[in-house]
Amino acid sequence: MDTRLLRTFVTLARAGSFTAAARSLHLAQSTVTVQIRTLEKELGTPLFDRMPSGTIPTRAGLRLLEEAEEVLDAVARLRAAASAAHGDTESGMLEGEVAVGAGDSLCSSRLPAVIASLRRSHPRLDVHLDAVSTAAAVDGLRTGRLDIALLLEPEVAENDLLARKIASEPLAYVAAPDHPLAGRVADWDELAHECFFLHEEGCSYSDRLVRTLLGLPGARPRITRFGSIDAARSCVAAGLGLTLLPHVTVERHLEEGRLAVVDGPDAQPVPVQLVRHHRRWFSPGARVVTEELTRVFAAAP
């Protein structure tokens, strides 16, 4: 049996729709459809009910799901064993692939240096970085598309995931240098009527700020959400309003004078959680990446 079909099956079962599965797998939707039909034909039973609201695993599909995940883990272990046997064990050279998912802010700031360091120390280890939302990272860990995820979340309450805090990222309110609040202390009453350009829904610190602003008596903030931190930062630099972002993502802009800090309320550092699936096999390469991530984040200012 082609294990690609099993990976597509697991992804579809977790994603709930052919569109979402295709996006997660970076495949055309028609390819996902063909692969699922091929697997159903091989097994001689329907695996999904196609509903207007999405796909739901049949009873047979639910029984197959756990078995399919175990098969995919076994394949990953087999590949790692083959790589170890083929590699230079005396020099400790690692081979294989490790997929890391993280939010846009970490992908654009902290993680490139980590991957560069790993490339120098383990040139045969391919580390793939995927900029994803928290929801997509959780889905990626469950479907096996990701080995590790870094989440900017106060906590991770998913029973099938293992999470530990490895650092905290300081947050900063920023505005254009000529904004009336630039360089000043601003309270909630002043922020309640400002324009905000924030990271997309599902971003923990942005969601918390929006909830607070909308809960203030008489508040009338204007809020725009972006999937790209760069888009939010650019709007603020153009003088259109304020944003709340990890300090590391605006550090260079502050140094160059394109942005200025606003001393706003409740900008507590957000924890960085390193997350993996507790049932999935954790390869030697993934362990090395985890150790390097922990080291780099612990040493970050």
C-alpha positions as CSV (number, residue, x, y, z in Angstrom):
1,M,0.0,0.0,0.0
2,D,1.2,3.5,-0.9
3,T,1.8,5.3,2.4
4,R,1.1,8.6,0.7
5,L,-2.5,7.5,0.6
6,L,-2.5,6.9,4.3
7,R,-1.0,10.3,5.0
8,T,-3.7,11.9,2.8
9,F,-6.4,9.9,4.7
10,V,-5.1,10.9,8.1
11,T,-4.9,14.6,7.0
12,L,-8.4,14.6,5.6
13,A,-9.8,12.9,8.8
14,R,-8.2,15.6,10.9
15,A,-9.0,18.6,8.6
16,G,-12.6,17.8,8.0
17,S,-12.8,18.8,4.3
18,F,-11.0,18.1,1.0
19,T,-10.2,21.8,0.6
20,A,-8.5,22.1,4.0
21,A,-6.7,18.8,3.5
22,A,-5.4,19.9,0.1
23,R,-4.1,23.1,1.6
24,S,-2.4,21.3,4.5
25,L,-0.7,18.8,2.1
26,H,0.1,21.4,-0.6
27,L,-1.8,19.3,-3.1
28,A,-4.5,20.0,-5.6
29,Q,-8.0,19.2,-4.2
30,S,-8.5,16.8,-7.2
31,T,-5.4,14.9,-6.2
32,V,-6.7,14.4,-2.6
33,T,-10.0,13.2,-4.0
34,V,-8.3,10.7,-6.3
35,Q,-6.0,9.4,-3.5
36,I,-8.9,8.9,-1.1
37,R,-11.0,7.1,-3.8
38,T,-7.9,4.9,-4.5
39,L,-7.6,4.0,-0.9
40,E,-11.3,3.2,-0.5
41,K,-11.1,1.0,-3.5
42,E,-8.1,-0.9,-2.2
43,L,-9.7,-1.4,1.2
44,G,-13.2,-2.2,-0.3
45,T,-15.1,0.2,2.0
46,P,-16.0,3.9,2.1
47,L,-13.9,5.8,4.6
48,F,-15.7,9.1,4.6
49,D,-19.3,10.4,4.4
50,R,-19.3,13.4,2.1
51,M,-21.6,16.0,3.7
52,P,-22.4,19.6,2.7
53,S,-20.6,20.8,5.8
54,G,-17.5,18.7,5.1
55,T,-16.2,15.1,5.4
56,I,-16.9,12.8,8.4
57,P,-15.1,9.5,8.8
58,T,-17.3,6.4,8.6
59,R,-17.2,3.8,11.2
60,A,-14.5,2.0,9.2
61,G,-12.7,5.3,8.7
62,L,-12.5,5.8,12.5
63,R,-11.2,2.3,13.1
64,L,-8.5,2.9,10.4
65,L,-7.4,6.2,11.7
66,E,-5.3,5.1,14.7
67,E,-3.9,2.1,12.7
68,A,-2.9,4.5,9.9
69,E,-1.1,6.8,12.3
70,E,0.9,3.9,13.7
71,V,1.9,2.8,10.2
72,L,3.1,6.3,9.3
73,D,5.1,6.4,12.5
74,A,6.6,3.0,11.7
75,V,7.6,4.2,8.2
76,A,9.3,7.2,9.8
77,R,11.2,5.0,12.2
78,L,12.2,2.7,9.3
79,R,13.5,5.6,7.2
80,A,15.5,7.0,10.2
81,A,17.0,3.5,10.8
82,A,18.0,3.3,7.2
83,S,19.5,6.8,7.3
84,A,21.5,5.9,10.4
85,A,22.8,2.7,8.9
86,H,23.8,4.6,5.7
87,G,25.2,7.6,7.5
88,D,28.6,8.1,9.1
89,T,27.9,6.8,12.6
90,E,31.5,7.4,13.7
91,S,31.2,11.1,13.1
92,G,27.7,11.2,14.5
93,M,26.2,12.6,11.2
94,L,22.4,12.8,11.3
95,E,20.3,12.4,8.2
96,G,16.6,12.9,7.6
97,E,14.0,15.6,7.6
98,V,12.4,17.6,10.4
99,A,9.4,19.8,9.9
100,V,9.0,22.7,12.3
101,G,5.9,24.9,12.4
102,A,5.7,28.3,14.0
103,G,3.9,31.7,13.8
104,D,4.9,34.4,11.4
105,S,6.7,36.4,14.1
106,L,9.1,33.6,15.1
107,C,9.6,32.5,11.5
108,S,10.8,36.0,10.5
109,S,13.0,36.6,13.5
110,R,14.3,33.8,15.7
111,L,14.2,30.7,13.6
112,P,16.3,31.5,10.5
113,A,19.4,31.7,12.8
114,V,18.5,28.3,14.4
115,I,18.2,26.6,11.0
116,A,21.4,28.1,9.8
117,S,23.2,26.8,12.9
118,L,21.7,23.3,12.4
119,R,22.8,23.4,8.8
120,R,26.4,24.0,9.8
121,S,26.4,21.4,12.6
122,H,24.3,18.7,10.8
123,P,24.6,19.3,7.0
124,R,22.7,16.1,6.2
125,L,19.7,17.1,8.3
126,D,17.0,19.0,6.4
127,V,15.0,21.3,8.6
128,H,11.8,22.6,7.0
129,L,10.2,25.7,8.4
130,D,6.5,26.3,7.9
131,A,4.8,29.6,8.9
132,V,1.4,28.5,10.4
133,S,-1.3,29.7,12.8
134,T,-1.8,27.9,16.1
135,A,-4.7,25.9,14.7
136,A,-2.7,24.8,11.7
137,A,0.2,23.9,13.8
138,V,-1.9,21.7,16.1
139,D,-3.4,20.0,13.0
140,G,0.0,19.5,11.5
141,L,1.3,17.8,14.6
142,R,-1.8,15.5,14.7
143,T,-1.5,14.6,11.0
144,G,2.2,14.1,11.1
145,R,3.0,16.9,8.7
146,L,4.9,18.7,11.5
147,D,7.3,17.1,14.0
148,I,7.7,20.2,16.2
149,A,5.7,23.4,16.7
150,L,6.6,26.6,18.5
151,L,3.5,28.4,19.7
152,L,3.2,31.8,21.3
153,E,0.5,30.7,23.8
154,P,0.0,31.1,27.6
155,E,-0.8,27.3,27.6
156,V,-1.5,24.4,25.3
157,A,-4.4,22.4,26.7
158,E,-4.6,19.7,24.0
159,N,-4.6,16.2,25.6
160,D,-2.7,14.6,22.8
161,L,0.1,17.1,22.7
162,L,3.1,17.6,24.9
163,A,4.1,21.2,25.5
164,R,6.8,22.9,27.6
165,K,7.7,26.6,27.9
166,I,11.2,27.3,26.6
167,A,11.2,31.1,26.7
168,S,9.0,34.3,26.8
169,E,8.8,36.9,24.1
170,P,8.4,40.5,25.2
171,L,5.6,42.5,23.6
172,A,5.6,46.1,22.6
173,Y,3.0,48.6,21.5
174,V,4.4,50.7,18.7
175,A,3.3,53.5,16.5
176,A,4.8,55.8,13.9
177,P,7.3,58.4,15.4
178,D,4.9,61.3,14.7
179,H,1.9,59.5,16.3
180,P,0.4,61.5,19.2
181,L,1.0,58.5,21.6
182,A,4.6,57.8,20.4
183,G,7.0,57.8,23.3
184,R,4.2,58.4,25.8
185,V,2.5,56.4,28.5
186,A,-1.0,55.5,27.3
187,D,-3.8,54.0,29.4
188,W,-6.8,52.0,28.3
189,D,-9.0,55.1,27.9
190,E,-6.7,56.5,25.3
191,L,-6.2,53.2,23.5
192,A,-10.0,52.5,23.4
193,H,-10.5,55.0,20.5
194,E,-7.4,54.2,18.5
195,C,-6.9,52.3,15.2
196,F,-5.2,49.0,15.6
197,F,-3.5,46.8,13.0
198,L,-3.0,43.4,14.6
199,H,-2.0,39.8,13.7
200,E,-4.7,37.4,12.5
201,E,-7.4,35.8,14.7
202,G,-6.0,32.9,16.7
203,C,-2.9,34.9,17.7
204,S,-3.1,34.8,21.5
205,Y,-1.8,38.2,22.4
206,S,-3.7,40.0,19.7
207,D,-7.0,38.2,20.6
208,R,-6.5,39.1,24.3
209,L,-6.0,42.8,23.3
210,V,-9.1,42.8,21.2
211,R,-11.2,41.2,24.0
212,T,-9.9,43.8,26.4
213,L,-10.5,46.8,24.1
214,L,-14.0,45.7,23.1
215,G,-14.9,45.2,26.8
216,L,-14.0,48.7,27.8
217,P,-17.0,51.0,28.6
218,G,-17.7,53.3,25.6
219,A,-14.8,51.9,23.6
220,R,-14.8,52.4,19.9
221,P,-11.5,51.0,18.6
222,R,-11.1,50.3,14.9
223,I,-9.4,47.0,14.5
224,T,-7.9,45.4,11.3
225,R,-6.4,41.9,11.4
226,F,-3.7,40.6,9.0
227,G,-2.3,37.2,8.3
228,S,1.1,38.9,7.9
229,I,3.0,40.7,10.6
230,D,4.8,42.7,7.9
231,A,1.5,44.1,6.7
232,A,0.4,45.2,10.2
233,R,3.8,46.8,10.8
234,S,3.8,48.6,7.5
235,C,0.4,50.2,8.2
236,V,1.6,51.4,11.5
237,A,4.8,52.8,10.1
238,A,2.7,54.7,7.6
239,G,1.0,56.5,10.5
240,L,-2.3,54.7,10.3
241,G,-2.5,53.5,13.9
242,L,-0.9,51.2,16.5
243,T,0.0,47.6,16.9
244,L,1.0,45.1,19.5
245,L,3.8,42.8,18.4
246,P,6.7,40.8,19.8
247,H,9.6,43.2,20.4
248,V,11.9,41.2,18.3
249,T,9.8,41.8,15.2
250,V,10.0,45.6,15.5
251,E,13.5,45.9,17.0
252,R,15.2,47.0,13.8
253,H,12.4,49.4,12.9
254,L,12.8,51.1,16.3
255,E,16.5,51.4,15.9
256,E,16.1,53.0,12.5
257,G,13.5,55.4,13.8
258,R,10.7,54.1,11.6
259,L,8.6,53.1,14.7
260,A,8.4,54.3,18.2
261,V,7.3,52.6,21.4
262,V,4.1,53.4,23.1
263,D,4.1,52.6,26.9
264,G,0.8,50.9,26.9
265,P,-0.9,48.7,29.6
266,D,-0.8,45.0,30.1
267,A,1.9,44.1,27.5
268,Q,3.1,41.1,29.4
269,P,5.6,38.7,27.7
270,V,4.0,35.8,25.9
271,P,5.3,32.3,26.6
272,V,7.0,30.3,23.8
273,Q,5.7,26.7,24.0
274,L,7.6,23.9,22.3
275,V,5.0,21.3,21.3
276,R,5.0,17.8,19.9
277,H,2.5,14.9,19.6
278,H,2.8,12.6,22.6
279,R,2.1,9.4,20.6
280,R,4.1,10.0,17.5
281,W,7.7,8.8,17.2
282,F,10.3,11.5,17.9
283,S,13.2,11.0,15.6
284,P,16.9,11.6,16.5
285,G,16.8,14.6,14.2
286,A,13.8,16.0,15.9
287,R,15.5,15.7,19.2
288,V,18.6,17.5,18.0
289,V,16.4,20.3,16.6
290,T,14.5,20.5,19.9
291,E,17.8,20.8,21.8
292,E,19.0,23.6,19.5
293,L,15.7,25.5,19.7
294,T,15.8,25.3,23.5
295,R,19.4,26.5,23.6
296,V,18.9,29.5,21.3
297,F,15.7,30.7,22.9
298,A,17.2,30.4,26.4
299,A,20.1,32.6,25.3
300,A,17.9,35.2,23.5
301,P,17.7,38.6,25.1
